Amino acid sequence: MVWAVANSIFYLGGSHGRHGFDPYPYILLNLMLSMTAAMQAPIIMMSQNRSAEKDRLAAQQNFKLNL
């Protein structure tokens, strides 16, 4: 949100023909958000695998208890 506001202020404050530091499709912002998602994805996947492993162990314990 800060990025869009700063870019809009820069765009509106400039003279005619000048664009913001990152024009409308916000390519630089999109690149940074994509890189952030790419760095977060492995961490999220690892936490999901850990959760699945804990659920599997709990299910095994419940099965043994029921036997």
C-alpha positions, 0 to 999 in steps of 0.5 A: 500500500505504501508503495502504491501511495508513494508512487502515486504521489511521485506521479501526481507531483511530476510534470507532464510526461513523467511517470512514477518510479514504477509505472502502472503495472508496478513491475518492480513491486510485482517482482519483489512480491514474487521473490518474497513468495518464492522465499516463503514457499519452502518454509510453508511447505516444511511446516505443513510436512511437520504438521502432517507428520504430527497428525500421523503419529497421533493417529498411530497412537490412537490406533494402538490405544484402540487396539 
